[in-house]
């Protein structure tokens, strides 16, 4: 496990222990938005992962969708 991955997982754990109890469980998707963001950052890197996470957060509202929404797999460069 790289330092980057450990840092992202530590930030997720910190969020779940500090802010998440105050905000409450409001996410309509599985995995939750915070777990999705962490997995997207680890899988796709900081720029593309942050973009995927922000797009997911924008879909997480009462008029948006719900259900199982996994992080898309990383595209391989092999033909």
mmCIF file of the N, C-alpha and C atoms, coordinates in Angstrom:
data_MODEL
# 
_entry.id   MODEL 
# 
loop_
_atom_site.group_PDB 
_atom_site.id 
_atom_site.type_symbol 
_atom_site.label_atom_id 
_atom_site.label_alt_id 
_atom_site.label_comp_id 
_atom_site.label_asym_id 
_atom_site.label_entity_id 
_atom_site.label_seq_id 
_atom_site.pdbx_PDB_ins_code 
_atom_site.Cartn_x 
_atom_site.Cartn_y 
_atom_site.Cartn_z 
_atom_site.occupancy 
_atom_site.B_iso_or_equiv 
_atom_site.pdbx_formal_charge 
_atom_site.auth_seq_id 
_atom_site.auth_comp_id 
_atom_site.auth_asym_id 
_atom_site.auth_atom_id 
_atom_site.pdbx_PDB_model_num 
ATOM 1   N N  . UNK A 1 1  ? 0.860   -1.166 0.000   1.00 0.00 ? 1  UNK A N  1 
ATOM 2   C CA . UNK A 1 1  ? 0.000   0.000  0.000   1.00 0.00 ? 1  UNK A CA 1 
ATOM 3   C C  . UNK A 1 1  ? 0.911   1.235  0.000   1.00 0.00 ? 1  UNK A C  1 
ATOM 4   N N  . UNK A 1 2  ? 0.691   2.115  -0.948  1.00 0.00 ? 2  UNK A N  1 
ATOM 5   C CA . UNK A 1 2  ? 1.527   3.306  -1.081  1.00 0.00 ? 2  UNK A CA 1 
ATOM 6   C C  . UNK A 1 2  ? 1.161   4.356  -0.032  1.00 0.00 ? 2  UNK A C  1 
ATOM 7   N N  . UNK A 1 3  ? 2.045   5.324  0.099   1.00 0.00 ? 3  UNK A N  1 
ATOM 8   C CA . UNK A 1 3  ? 1.800   6.425  1.024   1.00 0.00 ? 3  UNK A CA 1 
ATOM 9   C C  . UNK A 1 3  ? 0.551   7.201  0.614   1.00 0.00 ? 3  UNK A C  1 
ATOM 10  N N  . UNK A 1 4  ? 0.371   7.388  -0.690  1.00 0.00 ? 4  UNK A N  1 
ATOM 11  C CA . UNK A 1 4  ? -0.819  8.087  -1.202  1.00 0.00 ? 4  UNK A CA 1 
ATOM 12  C C  . UNK A 1 4  ? -2.099  7.349  -0.802  1.00 0.00 ? 4  UNK A C  1 
ATOM 13  N N  . UNK A 1 5  ? -2.126  6.043  -1.013  1.00 0.00 ? 5  UNK A N  1 
ATOM 14  C CA . UNK A 1 5  ? -3.315  5.260  -0.671  1.00 0.00 ? 5  UNK A CA 1 
ATOM 15  C C  . UNK A 1 5  ? -3.572  5.284  0.828   1.00 0.00 ? 5  UNK A C  1 
ATOM 16  N N  . UNK A 1 6  ? -2.523  5.172  1.631   1.00 0.00 ? 6  UNK A N  1 
ATOM 17  C CA . UNK A 1 6  ? -2.707  5.239  3.090   1.00 0.00 ? 6  UNK A CA 1 
ATOM 18  C C  . UNK A 1 6  ? -3.244  6.601  3.509   1.00 0.00 ? 6  UNK A C  1 
ATOM 19  N N  . UNK A 1 7  ? -2.763  7.665  2.860   1.00 0.00 ? 7  UNK A N  1 
ATOM 20  C CA . UNK A 1 7  ? -3.234  9.023  3.180   1.00 0.00 ? 7  UNK A CA 1 
ATOM 21  C C  . UNK A 1 7  ? -4.712  9.191  2.849   1.00 0.00 ? 7  UNK A C  1 
ATOM 22  N N  . UNK A 1 8  ? -5.123  8.681  1.685   1.00 0.00 ? 8  UNK A N  1 
ATOM 23  C CA . UNK A 1 8  ? -6.533  8.783  1.282   1.00 0.00 ? 8  UNK A CA 1 
ATOM 24  C C  . UNK A 1 8  ? -7.407  7.990  2.247   1.00 0.00 ? 8  UNK A C  1 
ATOM 25  N N  . UNK A 1 9  ? -6.984  6.792  2.590   1.00 0.00 ? 9  UNK A N  1 
ATOM 26  C CA . UNK A 1 9  ? -7.772  5.967  3.530   1.00 0.00 ? 9  UNK A CA 1 
ATOM 27  C C  . UNK A 1 9  ? -7.814  6.589  4.925   1.00 0.00 ? 9  UNK A C  1 
ATOM 28  N N  . UNK A 1 10 ? -6.717  7.216  5.364   1.00 0.00 ? 10 UNK A N  1 
ATOM 29  C CA . UNK A 1 10 ? -6.703  7.901  6.661   1.00 0.00 ? 10 UNK A CA 1 
ATOM 30  C C  . UNK A 1 10 ? -7.645  9.102  6.649   1.00 0.00 ? 10 UNK A C  1 
ATOM 31  N N  . UNK A 1 11 ? -7.668  9.839  5.542   1.00 0.00 ? 11 UNK A N  1 
ATOM 32  C CA . UNK A 1 11 ? -8.587  10.978 5.436   1.00 0.00 ? 11 UNK A CA 1 
ATOM 33  C C  . UNK A 1 11 ? -10.039 10.501 5.470   1.00 0.00 ? 11 UNK A C  1 
ATOM 34  N N  . UNK A 1 12 ? -10.340 9.391  4.795   1.00 0.00 ? 12 UNK A N  1 
ATOM 35  C CA . UNK A 1 12 ? -11.689 8.822  4.832   1.00 0.00 ? 12 UNK A CA 1 
ATOM 36  C C  . UNK A 1 12 ? -12.061 8.417  6.251   1.00 0.00 ? 12 UNK A C  1 
ATOM 37  N N  . UNK A 1 13 ? -11.148 7.757  6.939   1.00 0.00 ? 13 UNK A N  1 
ATOM 38  C CA . UNK A 1 13 ? -11.406 7.328  8.316   1.00 0.00 ? 13 UNK A CA 1 
ATOM 39  C C  . UNK A 1 13 ? -11.628 8.541  9.225   1.00 0.00 ? 13 UNK A C  1 
ATOM 40  N N  . UNK A 1 14 ? -10.796 9.574  9.046   1.00 0.00 ? 14 UNK A N  1 
ATOM 41  C CA . UNK A 1 14 ? -10.962 10.804 9.830   1.00 0.00 ? 14 UNK A CA 1 
ATOM 42  C C  . UNK A 1 14 ? -12.311 11.450 9.583   1.00 0.00 ? 14 UNK A C  1 
ATOM 43  N N  . UNK A 1 15 ? -12.741 11.492 8.321   1.00 0.00 ? 15 UNK A N  1 
ATOM 44  C CA . UNK A 1 15 ? -14.045 12.050 7.984   1.00 0.00 ? 15 UNK A CA 1 
ATOM 45  C C  . UNK A 1 15 ? -15.160 11.249 8.661   1.00 0.00 ? 15 UNK A C  1 
ATOM 46  N N  . UNK A 1 16 ? -15.067 9.927  8.587   1.00 0.00 ? 16 UNK A N  1 
ATOM 47  C CA . UNK A 1 16 ? -16.123 9.095  9.164   1.00 0.00 ? 16 UNK A CA 1 
ATOM 48  C C  . UNK A 1 16 ? -16.192 9.220  10.681  1.00 0.00 ? 16 UNK A C  1 
ATOM 49  N N  . UNK A 1 17 ? -15.066 9.496  11.331  1.00 0.00 ? 17 UNK A N  1 
ATOM 50  C CA . UNK A 1 17 ? -15.065 9.625  12.787  1.00 0.00 ? 17 UNK A CA 1 
ATOM 51  C C  . UNK A 1 17 ? -15.448 11.019 13.271  1.00 0.00 ? 17 UNK A C  1 
ATOM 52  N N  . UNK A 1 18 ? -15.212 12.044 12.444  1.00 0.00 ? 18 UNK A N  1 
ATOM 53  C CA . UNK A 1 18 ? -15.445 13.417 12.915  1.00 0.00 ? 18 UNK A CA 1 
ATOM 54  C C  . UNK A 1 18 ? -16.668 14.072 12.281  1.00 0.00 ? 18 UNK A C  1 
ATOM 55  N N  . UNK A 1 19 ? -16.684 14.252 10.984  1.00 0.00 ? 19 UNK A N  1 
ATOM 56  C CA . UNK A 1 19 ? -17.765 15.004 10.333  1.00 0.00 ? 19 UNK A CA 1 
ATOM 57  C C  . UNK A 1 19 ? -19.006 14.179 10.031  1.00 0.00 ? 19 UNK A C  1 
ATOM 58  N N  . UNK A 1 20 ? -18.825 12.940 9.647   1.00 0.00 ? 20 UNK A N  1 
ATOM 59  C CA . UNK A 1 20 ? -19.962 12.120 9.239   1.00 0.00 ? 20 UNK A CA 1 
ATOM 60  C C  . UNK A 1 20 ? -21.047 11.991 10.319  1.00 0.00 ? 20 UNK A C  1 
ATOM 61  N N  . UNK A 1 21 ? -20.690 11.808 11.602  1.00 0.00 ? 21 UNK A N  1 
ATOM 62  C CA . UNK A 1 21 ? -21.755 11.741 12.617  1.00 0.00 ? 21 UNK A CA 1 
ATOM 63  C C  . UNK A 1 21 ? -22.573 13.027 12.721  1.00 0.00 ? 21 UNK A C  1 
ATOM 64  N N  . UNK A 1 22 ? -21.960 14.176 12.438  1.00 0.00 ? 22 UNK A N  1 
ATOM 65  C CA . UNK A 1 22 ? -22.675 15.447 12.518  1.00 0.00 ? 22 UNK A CA 1 
ATOM 66  C C  . UNK A 1 22 ? -23.580 15.652 11.310  1.00 0.00 ? 22 UNK A C  1 
ATOM 67  N N  . UNK A 1 23 ? -23.135 15.187 10.151  1.00 0.00 ? 23 UNK A N  1 
ATOM 68  C CA . UNK A 1 23 ? -23.901 15.370 8.924   1.00 0.00 ? 23 UNK A CA 1 
ATOM 69  C C  . UNK A 1 23 ? -25.029 14.351 8.827   1.00 0.00 ? 23 UNK A C  1 
ATOM 70  N N  . UNK A 1 24 ? -24.759 13.136 9.239   1.00 0.00 ? 24 UNK A N  1 
ATOM 71  C CA . UNK A 1 24 ? -25.759 12.072 9.178   1.00 0.00 ? 24 UNK A CA 1 
ATOM 72  C C  . UNK A 1 24 ? -25.628 11.246 7.902   1.00 0.00 ? 24 UNK A C  1 
ATOM 73  N N  . UNK A 1 25 ? -26.272 10.098 7.897   1.00 0.00 ? 25 UNK A N  1 
ATOM 74  C CA . UNK A 1 25 ? -26.224 9.222  6.718   1.00 0.00 ? 25 UNK A CA 1 
ATOM 75  C C  . UNK A 1 25 ? -27.303 9.676  5.746   1.00 0.00 ? 25 UNK A C  1 
ATOM 76  N N  . UNK A 1 26 ? -26.890 10.392 4.727   1.00 0.00 ? 26 UNK A N  1 
ATOM 77  C CA . UNK A 1 26 ? -27.840 10.925 3.772   1.00 0.00 ? 26 UNK A CA 1 
ATOM 78  C C  . UNK A 1 26 ? -27.585 10.448 2.351   1.00 0.00 ? 26 UNK A C  1 
ATOM 79  N N  . UNK A 1 27 ? -26.531 9.677  2.158   1.00 0.00 ? 27 UNK A N  1 
ATOM 80  C CA . UNK A 1 27 ? -26.167 9.263  0.809   1.00 0.00 ? 27 UNK A CA 1 
ATOM 81  C C  . UNK A 1 27 ? -27.176 8.245  0.284   1.00 0.00 ? 27 UNK A C  1 
ATOM 82  N N  . UNK A 1 28 ? -27.562 8.426  -0.969  1.00 0.00 ? 28 UNK A N  1 
ATOM 83  C CA . UNK A 1 28 ? -28.568 7.572  -1.595  1.00 0.00 ? 28 UNK A CA 1 
ATOM 84  C C  . UNK A 1 28 ? -27.946 6.419  -2.364  1.00 0.00 ? 28 UNK A C  1 
ATOM 85  N N  . UNK A 1 29 ? -26.623 6.402  -2.438  1.00 0.00 ? 29 UNK A N  1 
ATOM 86  C CA . UNK A 1 29 ? -25.917 5.404  -3.236  1.00 0.00 ? 29 UNK A CA 1 
ATOM 87  C C  . UNK A 1 29 ? -25.154 4.430  -2.360  1.00 0.00 ? 29 UNK A C  1 
ATOM 88  N N  . UNK A 1 30 ? -24.750 3.341  -2.975  1.00 0.00 ? 30 UNK A N  1 
ATOM 89  C CA . UNK A 1 30 ? -23.879 2.359  -2.348  1.00 0.00 ? 30 UNK A CA 1 
ATOM 90  C C  . UNK A 1 30 ? -22.755 2.080  -3.317  1.00 0.00 ? 30 UNK A C  1 
ATOM 91  N N  . UNK A 1 31 ? -21.522 2.233  -3.020  1.00 0.00 ? 31 UNK A N  1 
ATOM 92  C CA . UNK A 1 31 ? -20.936 2.704  -1.770  1.00 0.00 ? 31 UNK A CA 1 
ATOM 93  C C  . UNK A 1 31 ? -21.266 4.179  -1.528  1.00 0.00 ? 31 UNK A C  1 
ATOM 94  N N  . UNK A 1 32 ? -21.119 4.591  -0.272  1.00 0.00 ? 32 UNK A N  1 
ATOM 95  C CA . UNK A 1 32 ? -21.454 5.971  0.069   1.00 0.00 ? 32 UNK A CA 1 
ATOM 96  C C  . UNK A 1 32 ? -20.570 6.937  -0.712  1.00 0.00 ? 32 UNK A C  1 
ATOM 97  N N  . UNK A 1 33 ? -20.959 8.182  -0.749  1.00 0.00 ? 33 UNK A N  1 
ATOM 98  C CA . UNK A 1 33 ? -20.207 9.186  -1.517  1.00 0.00 ? 33 UNK A CA 1 
ATOM 99  C C  . UNK A 1 33 ? -18.770 9.321  -1.018  1.00 0.00 ? 33 UNK A C  1 
ATOM 100 N N  . UNK A 1 34 ? -18.556 9.269  0.289   1.00 0.00 ? 34 UNK A N  1 
ATOM 101 C CA . UNK A 1 34 ? -17.194 9.388  0.815   1.00 0.00 ? 34 UNK A CA 1 
ATOM 102 C C  . UNK A 1 34 ? -16.351 8.173  0.428   1.00 0.00 ? 34 UNK A C  1 
ATOM 103 N N  . UNK A 1 35 ? -16.926 6.979  0.497   1.00 0.00 ? 35 UNK A N  1 
ATOM 104 C CA . UNK A 1 35 ? -16.200 5.778  0.088   1.00 0.00 ? 35 UNK A CA 1 
ATOM 105 C C  . UNK A 1 35 ? -15.927 5.793  -1.415  1.00 0.00 ? 35 UNK A C  1 
ATOM 106 N N  . UNK A 1 36 ? -16.882 6.280  -2.190  1.00 0.00 ? 36 UNK A N  1 
ATOM 107 C CA . UNK A 1 36 ? -16.718 6.391  -3.636  1.00 0.00 ? 36 UNK A CA 1 
ATOM 108 C C  . UNK A 1 36 ? -15.566 7.344  -3.958  1.00 0.00 ? 36 UNK A C  1 
ATOM 109 N N  . UNK A 1 37 ? -15.531 8.499  -3.295  1.00 0.00 ? 37 UNK A N  1 
ATOM 110 C CA . UNK A 1 37 ? -14.478 9.476  -3.537  1.00 0.00 ? 37 UNK A CA 1 
ATOM 111 C C  . UNK A 1 37 ? -13.114 8.877  -3.216  1.00 0.00 ? 37 UNK A C  1 
ATOM 112 N N  . UNK A 1 38 ? -12.990 8.196  -2.080  1.00 0.00 ? 38 UNK A N  1 
ATOM 113 C CA . UNK A 1 38 ? -11.709 7.593  -1.702  1.00 0.00 ? 38 UNK A CA 1 
ATOM 114 C C  . UNK A 1 38 ? -11.286 6.545  -2.730  1.00 0.00 ? 38 UNK A C  1 
ATOM 115 N N  . UNK A 1 39 ? -12.194 5.687  -3.142  1.00 0.00 ? 39 UNK A N  1 
ATOM 116 C CA . UNK A 1 39 ? -11.864 4.649  -4.115  1.00 0.00 ? 39 UNK A CA 1 
ATOM 117 C C  . UNK A 1 39 ? -11.517 5.249  -5.475  1.00 0.00 ? 39 UNK A C  1 
ATOM 118 N N  . UNK A 1 40 ? -12.223 6.295  -5.883  1.00 0.00 ? 40 UNK A N  1 
ATOM 119 C CA . UNK A 1 40 ? -11.920 6.958  -7.151  1.00 0.00 ? 40 UNK A CA 1 
ATOM 120 C C  . UNK A 1 40 ? -10.545 7.610  -7.108  1.00 0.00 ? 40 UNK A C  1 
ATOM 121 N N  . UNK A 1 41 ? -10.196 8.241  -5.997  1.00 0.00 ? 41 UNK A N  1 
ATOM 122 C CA . UNK A 1 41 ? -8.874  8.846  -5.865  1.00 0.00 ? 41 UNK A CA 1 
ATOM 123 C C  . UNK A 1 41 ? -7.775  7.798  -5.933  1.00 0.00 ? 41 UNK A C  1 
ATOM 124 N N  . UNK A 1 42 ? -7.980  6.662  -5.307  1.00 0.00 ? 42 UNK A N  1 
ATOM 125 C CA . UNK A 1 42 ? -6.975  5.604  -5.312  1.00 0.00 ? 42 UNK A CA 1 
ATOM 126 C C  . UNK A 1 42 ? -6.875  4.960  -6.686  1.00 0.00 ? 42 UNK A C  1 
ATOM 127 N N  . UNK A 1 43 ? -8.002  4.701  -7.329  1.00 0.00 ? 43 UNK A N  1 
ATOM 128 C CA . UNK A 1 43 ? -8.014  4.002  -8.610  1.00 0.00 ? 43 UNK A CA 1 
ATOM 129 C C  . UNK A 1 43 ? -7.559  4.884  -9.763  1.00 0.00 ? 43 UNK A C  1 
ATOM 130 N N  . UNK A 1 44 ? -8.039  6.117  -9.814  1.00 0.00 ? 44 UNK A N  1 
ATOM 131 C CA . UNK A 1 44 ? -7.824  6.975  -10.975 1.00 0.00 ? 44 UNK A CA 1 
ATOM 132 C C  . UNK A 1 44 ? -6.820  8.103  -10.757 1.00 0.00 ? 44 UNK A C  1 
ATOM 133 N N  . UNK A 1 45 ? -6.305  8.258  -9.539  1.00 0.00 ? 45 UNK A N  1 
ATOM 134 C CA . UNK A 1 45 ? -5.357  9.334  -9.266  1.00 0.00 ? 45 UNK A CA 1 
ATOM 135 C C  . UNK A 1 45 ? -6.066  10.592 -8.797  1.00 0.00 ? 45 UNK A C  1 
ATOM 136 N N  . UNK A 1 46 ? -5.291  11.608 -8.384  1.00 0.00 ? 46 UNK A N  1 
ATOM 137 C CA . UNK A 1 46 ? -5.896  12.799 -7.779  1.00 0.00 ? 46 UNK A CA 1 
ATOM 138 C C  . UNK A 1 46 ? -6.812  13.603 -8.701  1.00 0.00 ? 46 UNK A C  1 
ATOM 139 N N  . UNK A 1 47 ? -6.413  13.856 -9.927  1.00 0.00 ? 47 UNK A N  1 
ATOM 140 C CA . UNK A 1 47 ? -7.211  14.724 -10.808 1.00 0.00 ? 47 UNK A CA 1 
ATOM 141 C C  . UNK A 1 47 ? -8.479  14.026 -11.283 1.00 0.00 ? 47 UNK A C  1 
ATOM 142 N N  . UNK A 1 48 ? -8.324  12.889 -11.939 1.00 0.00 ? 48 UNK A N  1 
ATOM 143 C CA . UNK A 1 48 ? -9.493  12.175 -12.463 1.00 0.00 ? 48 UNK A CA 1 
ATOM 144 C C  . UNK A 1 48 ? -10.370 11.645 -11.326 1.00 0.00 ? 48 UNK A C  1 
ATOM 145 N N  . UNK A 1 49 ? -9.764  11.206 -10.228 1.00 0.00 ? 49 UNK A N  1 
ATOM 146 C CA . UNK A 1 49 ? -10.532 10.713 -9.085  1.00 0.00 ? 49 UNK A CA 1 
ATOM 147 C C  . UNK A 1 49 ? -11.359 11.803 -8.437  1.00 0.00 ? 49 UNK A C  1 
ATOM 148 N N  . UNK A 1 50 ? -10.770 13.003 -8.310  1.00 0.00 ? 50 UNK A N  1 
ATOM 149 C CA . UNK A 1 50 ? -11.526 14.130 -7.744  1.00 0.00 ? 50 UNK A CA 1 
ATOM 150 C C  . UNK A 1 50 ? -12.686 14.508 -8.656  1.00 0.00 ? 50 UNK A C  1 
ATOM 151 N N  . UNK A 1 51 ? -12.467 14.484 -9.974  1.00 0.00 ? 51 UNK A N  1 
ATOM 152 C CA . UNK A 1 51 ? -13.534 14.798 -10.923 1.00 0.00 ? 51 UNK A CA 1 
ATOM 153 C C  . UNK A 1 51 ? -14.679 13.787 -10.799 1.00 0.00 ? 51 UNK A C  1 
ATOM 154 N N  . UNK A 1 52 ? -14.353 12.494 -10.730 1.00 0.00 ? 52 UNK A N  1 
ATOM 155 C CA . UNK A 1 52 ? -15.392 11.473 -10.574 1.00 0.00 ? 52 UNK A CA 1 
ATOM 156 C C  . UNK A 1 52 ? -16.153 11.667 -9.260  1.00 0.00 ? 52 UNK A C  1 
ATOM 157 N N  . UNK A 1 53 ? -15.429 11.986 -8.186  1.00 0.00 ? 53 UNK A N  1 
ATOM 158 C CA . UNK A 1 53 ? -16.063 12.187 -6.892  1.00 0.00 ? 53 UNK A CA 1 
ATOM 159 C C  . UNK A 1 53 ? -16.990 13.388 -6.866  1.00 0.00 ? 53 UNK A C  1 
ATOM 160 N N  . UNK A 1 54 ? -16.570 14.482 -7.483  1.00 0.00 ? 54 UNK A N  1 
ATOM 161 C CA . UNK A 1 54 ? -17.415 15.683 -7.540  1.00 0.00 ? 54 UNK A CA 1 
ATOM 162 C C  . UNK A 1 54 ? -18.667 15.411 -8.372  1.00 0.00 ? 54 UNK A C  1 
ATOM 163 N N  . UNK A 1 55 ? -18.497 14.713 -9.491  1.00 0.00 ? 55 UNK A N  1 
ATOM 164 C CA . UNK A 1 55 ? -19.670 14.351 -10.307 1.00 0.00 ? 55 UNK A CA 1 
ATOM 165 C C  . UNK A 1 55 ? -20.650 13.503 -9.505  1.00 0.00 ? 55 UNK A C  1 
ATOM 166 N N  . UNK A 1 56 ? -20.132 12.582 -8.703  1.00 0.00 ? 56 UNK A N  1 
ATOM 167 C CA . UNK A 1 56 ? -20.993 11.732 -7.876  1.00 0.00 ? 56 UNK A CA 1 
ATOM 168 C C  . UNK A 1 56 ? -21.718 12.566 -6.822  1.00 0.00 ? 56 UNK A C  1 
ATOM 169 N N  . UNK A 1 57 ? -20.995 13.491 -6.173  1.00 0.00 ? 57 UNK A N  1 
ATOM 170 C CA . UNK A 1 57 ? -21.628 14.341 -5.162  1.00 0.00 ? 57 UNK A CA 1 
ATOM 171 C C  . UNK A 1 57 ? -22.747 15.191 -5.759  1.00 0.00 ? 57 UNK A C  1 
ATOM 172 N N  . UNK A 1 58 ? -22.568 15.612 -7.004  1.00 0.00 ? 58 UNK A N  1 
ATOM 173 C CA . UNK A 1 58 ? -23.611 16.413 -7.669  1.00 0.00 ? 58 UNK A CA 1 
ATOM 174 C C  . UNK A 1 58 ? -24.857 15.588 -7.982  1.00 0.00 ? 58 UNK A C  1 
ATOM 175 N N  . UNK A 1 59 ? -24.702 14.276 -8.108  1.00 0.00 ? 59 UNK A N  1 
ATOM 176 C CA . UNK A 1 59 ? -25.860 13.403 -8.363  1.00 0.00 ? 59 UNK A CA 1 
ATOM 177 C C  . UNK A 1 59 ? -26.571 12.980 -7.081  1.00 0.00 ? 59 UNK A C  1 
ATOM 178 N N  . UNK A 1 60 ? -25.964 13.219 -5.933  1.00 0.00 ? 60 UNK A N  1 
ATOM 179 C CA . UNK A 1 60 ? -26.513 12.750 -4.656  1.00 0.00 ? 60 UNK A CA 1 
ATOM 180 C C  . UNK A 1 60 ? -27.424 13.831 -4.055  1.00 0.00 ? 60 UNK A C  1 
ATOM 181 N N  . UNK A 1 61 ? -28.662 13.871 -4.548  1.00 0.00 ? 61 UNK A N  1 
ATOM 182 C CA . UNK A 1 61 ? -29.654 14.809 -4.035  1.00 0.00 ? 61 UNK A CA 1 
ATOM 183 C C  . UNK A 1 61 ? -31.026 14.140 -4.154  1.00 0.00 ? 61 UNK A C  1 
ATOM 184 N N  . UNK A 1 62 ? -32.055 14.675 -3.520  1.00 0.00 ? 62 UNK A N  1 
ATOM 185 C CA . UNK A 1 62 ? -33.364 14.008 -3.497  1.00 0.00 ? 62 UNK A CA 1 
ATOM 186 C C  . UNK A 1 62 ? -33.949 13.717 -4.875  1.00 0.00 ? 62 UNK A C  1 
ATOM 187 N N  . UNK A 1 63 ? -33.669 14.534 -5.874  1.00 0.00 ? 63 UNK A N  1 
ATOM 188 C CA . UNK A 1 63 ? -34.215 14.288 -7.202  1.00 0.00 ? 63 UNK A CA 1 
ATOM 189 C C  . UNK A 1 63 ? -33.280 13.442 -8.070  1.00 0.00 ? 63 UNK A C  1 
ATOM 190 N N  . UNK A 1 64 ? -32.113 13.089 -7.547  1.00 0.00 ? 64 UNK A N  1 
ATOM 191 C CA . UNK A 1 64 ? -31.139 12.292 -8.289  1.00 0.00 ? 64 UNK A CA 1 
ATOM 192 C C  . UNK A 1 64 ? -31.445 10.807 -8.171  1.00 0.00 ? 64 UNK A C  1 
ATOM 193 N N  . UNK A 1 65 ? -30.531 10.010 -8.656  1.00 0.00 ? 65 UNK A N  1 
ATOM 194 C CA . UNK A 1 65 ? -30.711 8.563  -8.620  1.00 0.00 ? 65 UNK A CA 1 
ATOM 195 C C  . UNK A 1 65 ? -30.361 7.981  -7.271  1.00 0.00 ? 65 UNK A C  1 
ATOM 196 N N  . UNK A 1 66 ? -30.369 6.664  -7.225  1.00 0.00 ? 66 UNK A N  1 
ATOM 197 C CA . UNK A 1 66 ? -29.983 5.945  -6.017  1.00 0.00 ? 66 UNK A CA 1 
ATOM 198 C C  . UNK A 1 66 ? -29.623 4.526  -6.419  1.00 0.00 ? 66 UNK A C  1 
ATOM 199 N N  . UNK A 1 67 ? -29.060 3.780  -5.481  1.00 0.00 ? 67 UNK A N  1 
ATOM 200 C CA . UNK A 1 67 ? -28.728 2.388  -5.738  1.00 0.00 ? 67 UNK A CA 1 
ATOM 201 C C  . UNK A 1 67 ? -27.235 2.151  -5.809  1.00 0.00 ? 67 UNK A C  1 
ATOM 202 N N  . UNK A 1 68 ? -26.865 1.011  -6.382  1.00 0.00 ? 68 UNK A N  1 
ATOM 203 C CA . UNK A 1 68 ? -25.469 0.604  -6.472  1.00 0.00 ? 68 UNK A CA 1 
ATOM 204 C C  . UNK A 1 68 ? -24.789 1.353  -7.617  1.00 0.00 ? 68 UNK A C  1 
ATOM 205 N N  . UNK A 1 69 ? -23.714 2.058  -7.301  1.00 0.00 ? 69 UNK A N  1 
ATOM 206 C CA . UNK A 1 69 ? -22.990 2.871  -8.285  1.00 0.00 ? 69 UNK A CA 1 
ATOM 207 C C  . UNK A 1 69 ? -21.495 2.755  -8.000  1.00 0.00 ? 69 UNK A C  1 
ATOM 208 N N  . UNK A 1 70 ? -20.824 1.713  -8.524  1.00 0.00 ? 70 UNK A N  1 
ATOM 209 C CA . UNK A 1 70 ? -19.403 1.529  -8.230  1.00 0.00 ? 70 UNK A CA 1 
ATOM 210 C C  . UNK A 1 70 ? -18.521 2.491  -9.030  1.00 0.00 ? 70 UNK A C  1 
ATOM 211 N N  . UNK A 1 71 ? -17.288 2.623  -8.599  1.00 0.00 ? 71 UNK A N  1 
ATOM 212 C CA . UNK A 1 71 ? -16.302 3.412  -9.325  1.00 0.00 ? 71 UNK A CA 1 
ATOM 213 C C  . UNK A 1 71 ? -15.987 2.688  -10.628 1.00 0.00 ? 71 UNK A C  1 
ATOM 214 N N  . UNK A 1 72 ? -15.990 3.404  -11.761 1.00 0.00 ? 72 UNK A N  1 
ATOM 215 C CA . UNK A 1 72 ? -15.664 2.730  -13.023 1.00 0.00 ? 72 UNK A CA 1 
ATOM 216 C C  . UNK A 1 72 ? -14.234 2.237  -13.014 1.00 0.00 ? 72 UNK A C  1 
ATOM 217 N N  . UNK A 1 73 ? -13.964 1.118  -13.674 1.00 0.00 ? 73 UNK A N  1 
ATOM 218 C CA . UNK A 1 73 ? -12.584 0.601  -13.692 1.00 0.00 ? 73 UNK A CA 1 
ATOM 219 C C  . UNK A 1 73 ? -11.676 1.515  -14.503 1.00 0.00 ? 73 UNK A C  1 
ATOM 220 N N  . UNK A 1 74 ? -10.420 1.457  -14.187 1.00 0.00 ? 74 UNK A N  1 
ATOM 221 C CA . UNK A 1 74 ? -9.422  2.250  -14.917 1.00 0.00 ? 74 UNK A CA 1 
ATOM 222 C C  . UNK A 1 74 ? -9.232  1.645  -16.309 1.00 0.00 ? 74 UNK A C  1 
ATOM 223 N N  . UNK A 1 75 ? -9.229  2.503  -17.321 1.00 0.00 ? 75 UNK A N  1 
ATOM 224 C CA . UNK A 1 75 ? -9.052  2.026  -18.690 1.00 0.00 ? 75 UNK A CA 1 
ATOM 225 C C  . UNK A 1 75 ? -7.600  1.635  -18.901 1.00 0.00 ? 75 UNK A C  1 
ATOM 226 N N  . UNK A 1 76 ? -7.398  0.478  -19.510 1.00 0.00 ? 76 UNK A N  1 
ATOM 227 C CA . UNK A 1 76 ? -6.031  0.056  -19.790 1.00 0.00 ? 76 UNK A CA 1 
ATOM 228 C C  . UNK A 1 76 ? -5.573  0.656  -21.115 1.00 0.00 ? 76 UNK A C  1 
ATOM 229 N N  . UNK A 1 77 ? -4.289  0.819  -21.262 1.00 0.00 ? 77 UNK A N  1 
ATOM 230 C CA . UNK A 1 77 ? -3.723  1.406  -22.462 1.00 0.00 ? 77 UNK A CA 1 
ATOM 231 C C  . UNK A 1 77 ? -3.401  0.349  -23.518 1.00 0.00 ? 77 UNK A C  1 
ATOM 232 N N  . UNK A 1 78 ? -3.595  -0.912 -23.168 1.00 0.00 ? 78 UNK A N  1 
ATOM 233 C CA . UNK A 1 78 ? -3.306  -1.992 -24.107 1.00 0.00 ? 78 UNK A CA 1 
ATOM 234 C C  . UNK A 1 78 ? -4.417  -2.091 -25.149 1.00 0.00 ? 78 UNK A C  1 
ATOM 235 N N  . UNK A 1 79 ? -4.044  -2.347 -26.434 1.00 0.00 ? 79 UNK A N  1 
ATOM 236 C CA . UNK A 1 79 ? -5.066  -2.440 -27.497 1.00 0.00 ? 79 UNK A CA 1 
ATOM 237 C C  . UNK A 1 79 ? -5.860  -3.708 -27.442 1.00 0.00 ? 79 UNK A C  1 
# 
